[in-house]
Amino acid sequence: TAVCIYESVKLNSLVLYDNVVPTLEKIKSAGIKTAIITDAESSQAKKRLTKTGLAQYFDCAVSPDISGARKPEPPTFLCALEKLGAAAGVSMVVGDSLRREIEPANRLGMTSVYAKYGDWMKIPAKDVIPDYTIENFGELAGILSLE
């Protein structure tokens, strides 16, 4: 079917941004818990994490079929916090969408890191101010004092 073809092409065209693996290795070595929040269904998220080799770096993945909501709705983020056993005030969201990831993180009292390099939609959101902005995923290690 068309959906199967689309998913297959999407899965086979995934490419990691620079410094993702070394940075995730530092985060994992530091014992920092991590979650993926995605609007993809959990079966697709699992396939993507496995295909890219990133599954080993995340403690959980939160999808709409798990949280009952999609980004930017709070239940999506609250579900991830619950699964990690973490409080919002000591948690961080790294995202490439000001409206769908950074704004809800700010509202929930989480530290927000805007991954500007991944924002291909570039929807203006002058009222949304991230705590940090990064141009490369590797910069996250410095923010987390892992260097």
Buried (B, 14 or more C-beta within 10 A) or exposed (E): EEEEEEBEEEBEEEEEBEBBBEBBBBBBEEEBBBBBBBEBEBEBBBBBBEEBEBBEBBBBBBBBEBBEBBBBBBBBBBBBBEBBEBEBEEBBBBBBBBBBBBBBBBBBEBBBBBBBBBBEEEEEBEEBEBBBBBEBBBBBBEBBEBE
